[in-house]
Amino acid sequence: MTAATRRASRSRTTKETSVDVTVALDGAGVADVSTGIPFFDHMLDQLARHGGFDLVAKVVGDLAVDTHHTIEDTGISLGQAFAEALGDKAGARRFASVRVPLDEALTEVVVDLSGRPYLHYEVDCPLDPVIWGVPPYDSQLTEEFLRAFVTAAGITLHVTLVRGRNTHHIVESTFKGFARALRDAVRVEGGAVPSTKGVL
């Protein structure tokens, strides 16, 4: 799959959500997202902008119940589209790591396009979740979004909070770090599949 064609769409409908996403890995960082959760829309915009992806996400969920289903199902669909857009990963850099600050918060994010889904999430959340917006974004759902994404995409992701006190800053630096790590990992810099196995 060439850089020009690294694009995919996914639709997923359950009794809880209806999700339609499109991702173009070699885009201009343009996002057109609507999930009904304003803070989550803001984070998806950060993911696209700092990841250099074009992202469309149209999501309708059972927000009267909670925001968990919408956020998790968006992660599943986006991860599936991401994996399809990557194709056989020929030429992709594969590994990437980055530290991203936001004021006092500093988050380290490490990615491997390994084909093996795994999330290590070492970010302390308060016992009482911090929420923003109406309907609310629960800060603890950041981990659920990332787990859904990496499981569906088949990637290994380590997220570690180096330091931070403000939960908003921590969550935003996490999304920005994830975006930058993905941007570096999917960069085409050769022609071969980056694995001694010959497949990923």
C-alpha positions as CSV (number, residue, x, y, z in Angstrom):
1,M,0.0,0.0,0.0
2,T,1.5,3.3,-1.0
3,A,1.5,6.5,1.1
4,A,-1.0,8.0,-1.2
5,T,-3.5,5.2,-0.5
6,R,-3.1,4.8,3.3
7,R,-6.7,5.6,4.0
8,A,-9.6,3.5,5.4
9,S,-13.2,3.8,6.6
10,R,-15.1,1.8,9.2
11,S,-18.7,1.8,10.2
12,R,-20.0,0.0,13.4
13,T,-23.5,-0.1,14.8
14,T,-24.6,-1.7,18.0
15,K,-27.6,-1.1,20.3
16,E,-25.5,1.5,22.1
17,T,-23.7,3.4,19.3
18,S,-23.4,4.1,15.7
19,V,-19.9,5.0,14.6
20,D,-18.6,6.1,11.2
21,V,-14.9,6.9,10.9
22,T,-12.4,7.6,8.1
23,V,-8.7,8.1,8.6
24,A,-6.0,9.1,6.1
25,L,-2.6,8.6,7.5
26,D,-0.8,10.9,5.2
27,G,-3.1,13.9,5.5
28,A,-2.8,17.5,6.7
29,G,-4.1,17.0,10.3
30,V,-7.6,18.0,9.5
31,A,-10.4,16.7,11.7
32,D,-14.1,16.7,11.2
33,V,-15.5,15.0,14.4
34,S,-18.8,14.9,16.1
35,T,-19.3,12.5,19.0
36,G,-21.7,14.5,21.1
37,I,-19.0,14.9,23.8
38,P,-17.3,18.3,23.4
39,F,-14.1,17.5,25.3
40,F,-13.7,14.2,23.5
41,D,-14.1,16.0,20.2
42,H,-11.4,18.3,21.2
43,M,-9.1,15.4,22.0
44,L,-9.8,13.7,18.7
45,D,-9.0,17.0,17.0
46,Q,-5.6,17.0,18.8
47,L,-5.0,13.4,17.7
48,A,-5.5,14.4,14.1
49,R,-3.7,17.7,14.2
50,H,-0.6,16.4,16.0
51,G,-0.7,13.0,14.2
52,G,-0.8,14.6,10.8
53,F,-3.9,12.5,10.0
54,D,-7.1,13.5,8.3
55,L,-9.9,12.2,10.5
56,V,-13.6,12.1,10.1
57,A,-15.6,10.7,13.0
58,K,-19.4,10.8,13.2
59,V,-20.7,9.1,16.3
60,V,-24.2,8.8,17.8
61,G,-24.3,7.1,21.2
62,D,-26.5,6.5,24.2
63,L,-25.2,9.5,26.0
64,A,-28.3,9.6,28.3
65,V,-26.8,6.4,29.8
66,D,-23.2,7.5,29.9
67,T,-20.3,8.5,27.7
68,H,-18.3,5.3,28.1
69,H,-19.9,3.4,25.2
70,T,-19.4,6.2,22.8
71,I,-15.8,6.8,23.7
72,E,-14.9,3.1,23.7
73,D,-16.7,2.3,20.5
74,T,-15.0,5.2,18.8
75,G,-11.7,3.8,19.8
76,I,-12.6,0.4,18.4
77,S,-13.7,1.7,15.0
78,L,-10.8,4.2,14.8
79,G,-8.3,1.4,15.6
80,Q,-9.8,-0.8,12.9
81,A,-9.6,1.9,10.3
82,F,-6.0,2.7,11.4
83,A,-5.0,-0.9,11.0
84,E,-6.6,-1.2,7.5
85,A,-5.0,2.1,6.4
86,L,-1.5,0.8,7.5
87,G,-2.0,-2.4,5.3
88,D,1.1,-4.7,5.5
89,K,3.2,-1.8,7.1
90,A,5.8,-2.1,4.4
91,G,8.2,0.8,4.7
92,A,6.8,2.1,8.0
93,R,9.2,3.1,10.7
94,R,7.3,0.9,13.2
95,F,8.8,2.2,16.5
96,A,8.4,5.6,18.0
97,S,8.7,7.3,21.4
98,V,8.1,10.8,22.5
99,R,7.8,12.9,25.6
100,V,5.2,15.7,25.4
101,P,4.7,18.5,28.0
102,L,1.7,20.6,28.7
103,D,2.7,23.1,31.4
104,E,3.5,21.1,34.5
105,A,2.4,17.8,33.0
106,L,4.9,15.5,31.1
107,T,3.8,12.3,29.5
108,E,6.0,9.7,27.8
109,V,4.4,7.6,25.0
110,V,6.0,4.7,23.2
111,V,4.5,2.9,20.2
112,D,5.3,-0.3,18.3
113,L,3.2,-1.3,15.3
114,S,3.8,-4.8,16.3
115,G,0.6,-6.6,15.4
116,R,0.4,-7.6,19.0
117,P,-2.2,-5.5,21.0
118,Y,-1.0,-4.4,24.4
119,L,-1.5,-1.3,26.6
120,H,0.6,-0.3,29.5
121,Y,-1.1,2.7,31.1
122,E,0.8,4.1,34.0
123,V,-1.2,7.3,34.6
124,D,-2.6,7.9,38.0
125,C,-6.2,9.2,38.1
126,P,-8.0,10.6,41.1
127,L,-10.4,8.2,42.9
128,D,-13.2,10.6,42.0
129,P,-13.0,11.0,38.3
130,V,-12.5,14.5,36.9
131,I,-15.1,15.4,34.3
132,W,-15.5,18.2,31.8
133,G,-18.3,19.4,29.6
134,V,-21.9,18.4,29.0
135,P,-22.3,15.6,28.5
136,P,-19.2,14.9,30.6
137,Y,-15.9,13.5,29.6
138,D,-14.6,11.3,32.5
139,S,-10.8,11.5,32.7
140,Q,-10.7,7.7,33.4
141,L,-12.1,7.0,30.0
142,T,-8.8,8.0,28.4
143,E,-7.4,4.6,29.3
144,E,-10.6,2.9,27.9
145,F,-10.3,4.8,24.6
146,L,-6.6,3.9,24.2
147,R,-7.2,0.2,25.1
148,A,-10.0,0.0,22.5
149,F,-7.8,1.6,19.9
150,V,-4.7,-0.5,20.4
151,T,-6.7,-3.8,20.7
152,A,-8.5,-3.1,17.4
153,A,-5.3,-1.7,15.7
154,G,-3.0,-4.5,16.9
155,I,-0.3,-2.1,18.3
156,T,1.7,-2.0,21.5
157,L,1.4,1.2,23.5
158,H,3.1,2.3,26.7
159,V,1.9,5.5,28.3
160,T,3.7,6.8,31.4
161,L,3.0,10.0,33.3
162,V,6.4,11.4,34.2
163,R,4.9,14.2,36.3
164,G,1.8,16.3,36.5
165,R,-0.9,17.6,38.8
166,N,-3.6,19.1,36.6
167,T,-5.8,16.3,35.2
168,H,-6.8,18.3,32.1
169,H,-3.1,18.9,31.3
170,I,-2.3,15.2,31.8
171,V,-5.1,14.0,29.5
172,E,-4.2,16.5,26.8
173,S,-0.5,15.7,26.9
174,T,-1.4,12.0,26.7
175,F,-3.5,12.5,23.5
176,K,-0.8,14.8,22.0
177,G,1.9,12.3,22.8
178,F,-0.1,9.5,21.3
179,A,-0.6,11.5,18.2
180,R,3.1,12.4,17.8
181,A,4.2,8.8,18.5
182,L,1.8,7.5,15.9
183,R,3.0,10.1,13.4
184,D,6.6,9.0,13.7
185,A,5.8,5.2,13.8
186,V,3.7,5.3,10.5
187,R,6.3,7.4,8.6
188,V,7.4,5.7,5.4
189,E,11.2,5.5,5.3
190,G,11.8,2.3,3.3
191,G,10.2,-0.4,1.4
192,A,10.5,-3.6,3.5
193,V,8.2,-4.8,6.3
194,P,10.1,-3.8,9.4
195,S,10.4,-7.2,11.0
196,T,12.7,-10.2,10.8
197,K,9.6,-12.3,10.4
198,G,8.7,-10.6,7.2
199,V,5.2,-9.8,8.4
200,L,3.7,-7.7,11.2
